[in-house]
Amino acid sequence: MFFHVILTGECNSQCKYCFAEAMEDVDEDFSGFDVDYSLPKKIGYKIDLLERLCRQDPECVLTFYGGEPLLCIEEIKQIMDRVDAKHFMIQTNGLLLNSLEPEYVNRFHTILVSIDGDEVLTDYYRGKGTFRKVVDNLKLIKQNGFRGELIARMTVMEQTDIYKQVTWLLNNSEFSFSSVHWQLNAGFWKNDFARRDFKRWSEENYNSGIRELVKFWVDQMEKNGVVLRLYPFLGIAQSLLSGEKTSLLRCGGGWINYAIQTDGYIVPCPTMWGMKDYYLGHISNADPLKLKKVFVGEPCTKCDVFHICGGRCLYANVTKRWAAEDYTLVCNTVRNLIDAVTKEAPRIRKLIENRRISLKNFEFMKYNGCEIIP
């Protein structure tokens, strides 16, 4: 099992798509759901309980999560010292990576760092000076011996030119990433659609950028014999090449990938913190291998691309923060993504047949924090 260990709900950043939107929607309600708004600000249970939970599962993988998990450096060190997990990972904004000793940083199997593209865009979304500090810290951990996977995890919305920013992250003079994932900021808040320009941007910019980016991705296979680790493409292509079909969320949320709140209660996904209707047990007595499974429902299960998409987002499916007609625009981005990769699949298969690339090049650790479907 995979567990996101939410160490704190606090953060040292004030990003436009998180802090700012929370301020805009401060009065929005979750009518119909029993939500606990008084969770501890930081981890409030004994680490022995986490050790007990993980001991029952030889495949236990822990991902430190927040808020910003590196605000809890001592707790991270205690957990890594005392819990025998198969792998440790972390999702971080990267601003405090220089504060954790290399002996711990270098034990991470994967670090997902929040960076949205070049300096101008990242600082626009995340605050002036963020890009420079994060890049300096990434250079430092590399110098100090980090050899795990480092994933640029982008949050994408109207100011993002997806083709320009992903290709920049892959090839620039500052710090080039070998792995990139992105997530659309869509459907998480109740009132933001009306004040945004999501329809025009998704239809006129994002969808065409995805098609251009998929072509670039396969061009690189053809020219250089390399399969770039662009996770939305990687996951879909692997399914198409293997004939794999799914009726499960590709992120693993609610069936193999869960989250542990600061109070020790287990929920299907970190975005579902405090939603008491979806509490699945407490780490003090839960069996990690027998946790209840939570699945998406309609309209996802009635969709003709469900076998590839898997439902995209449990939180969005359950809470329906956007109106159905608005959320259709998000579904259209998924259709466009699947269609773009599908159209390039014959060219990929030919490259495999010609041994320019291999099926093994499409392998990756599933449920590593990359949702696959943005």
C-alpha positions, -999 to +999 in steps of 0.1 A: +000+000+000+010+036-005+002+062+021+004+100+020+015+110+055+001+145+060+025+160+085+009+195+086-018+215+071+004+246+072+025+260+044+053+285+040+040+296+006+009+316-005+003+303-041-024+317-063-041+284-068-041+273-032-038+301-006-054+328-028-083+306-039-089+295-003-092+332+006-116+338-023-138+308-013-134+311+025-172+310+029-179+281+006-197+252+023-196+215+019-233+210+025-242+173+025-208+163+040-197+161+076-164+179+076-140+183+105-124+217+103-104+213+135-077+188+126-044+192+144-021+217+126+007+191+126+010+154+132-006+146+165-003+108+169+026+087+181+050+075+155+048+040+170+013+038+155+026+045+121+054+020+126+027-006+136+006+001+105+036-001+081+049-033+098+018-052+086+026-045+050+059-055+035+051-032+005+044-001+026+054+031+009+052+064+027+050+098+010+055+129+032+028+155+024+013+187+036+008+216+036+045+217+034+060+186+050+094+201+055+080+224+081+081+191+102+117+181+097+122+165+131+091+144+125+104+133+091+137+122+106+119+104+134+097+085+110+126+076+087+146+064+117+118+043+132+095+031+104+106+003+082+090+014+049+099-001+016+103+034+002+101+070+014+090+098-009+081+134-004+059+161-022+074+195-014+075+231-026+113+227-024+119+259-003+133+240+027+151+211+010+184+226+021+173+222+057+171+184+057+204+166+061+217+148+030+216+114+049+178+117+049+173+135+015+194+108-002+171+080+012+141+093-007+132+071-036+113+100-052+111+138-046+082+156-063+089+193-062+064+220-070+077+240-099+054+253-127+079+261-155+103+289-160+112+316-134+086+341-146+057+317-145+067+299-112+072+332-094+039+345-108+020+315-093+041+309-062+057+342-052+087+363-062+120+345-055+105+311-053+120+297-085+155+308-076+154+293-041+140+260-053+165+256-082+194+264-058+181+238-034+178+212-062+213+219-073+224+214-037+208+181-031+222+168-063+257+179-053+251+162-019+244+129-036+207+126-043+203+100-070+165+092-067+139+103-091+132+140-091+098+150-106+089+185-115+052+187-104+035+215-122+001+230-113-014+242-145-040+269-152-048+298-174-013+315-174+004+282-185+015+275-220+018+237-215+041+231-245+064+260-237+067+253-200+072+215-202+098+217-229+115+244-209+117+222-178+133+195-199+159+216-216+172+248-200+204+262-186+191+265-150+181+229-140+168+203-164+143+177-152+142+141-165+106+137-151+076+160-154+040+157-142+013+183-142-022+187-127-050+209-139-062+233-112-098+225-120-128+214-100-113+218-065-131+250-055-168+259-057-168+294-068-137+299-089-150+289-124-171+321-127-140+343-121-117+324-144-112+319-181-109+281-181-132+275-211-113+297-235-079+286-222-085+249-222-101+249-257-078+274-274-044+269-256-041+238-234-056+212-257-036+223-288-005+225-266-010+189-254-012+177-290+019+196-299+037+182-268+028+146-276+042+150-311+074+164-296+075+135-271+074+109-299+098+129-321+124+126-293+119+088-293+125+089-330+155+112-331+173+103-298+159+069-288+147+083-255+113+081-238+110+113-218+093+107-185+063+129-191+039+111-167+005+118-183+018+105-217+039+077-201+009+062-182-015+064-211+010+050-237+019+021-214-018+011-212-023+014-249+008-006-257+000-034-232-038-034-239-044-027-202-078-014-192-088+000-159-119+007-139-098+022-110-083+056-104-049+057-119-034+076-090-045+047-068-066+069-046-091+049-025-079+015-034-041+012-031-031+048-023-045+064+009-038+094+031-032+096+069-044+128+084-026+147+112-050+130+137-043+095+124-075+089+106-072+074+071-090+089+041-089+078+004-070+109-008-052+139+007-077+163-008-104+146+012-090+156+046-116+161+072-144+145+052-157+123+080-181+104+057-149+089+041-129+080+072-117+045+066-102+037+100-075+049+123-038+039+123-041+027+159-061-003+148-064-004+110-052-033+089-035-017+059-042-047+037-080-047+045-089-010+042-122-003+026-120+006-011-137+038-024-145+041-061-157+068-084-193+067-096-213+083-123-209+102-146-173+087-148-184+051-149-207+057-178-180+074-199-166+058-231-130+066-221-133+054-185-112+023-192-083+046-199-090+076-177-101+056-146-121+085-133-095+113-130-103+125-095-122+109-066-126+143-048-141+160-078-164+130-086-177+130-050-179+167-042-189+181-076-176+216-069-181+227-105-214+225-123-217+195-146-215+216-178-183+233-165-167+200-155-174+187-190-146+210-201-122+192-179-134+159-193-127+173-228-091+179-219-088+142-209-104+131-241-080+153-260-050+139-241-060+103-247-067+110-284-034+127-289-014+097-274-036+072-293-029+088-326+008+086-320+006+050-308+013+034-342+045+055-345+056+043-310+049+007-319+070+010-350+099+024-330+096-005-306+096-030-335+127-013-349+143-015-315+148+023-314+131+021-280+118-006-257+086-014-239+107-012-207+112+025-213+076+030-204+078+014-170+075+035-139+066+033-102+028+035-102+010+055-075+041+077-069+021+109-066+016+114-103-021+111-110-014+103-147-047+119-157-041+156-150 
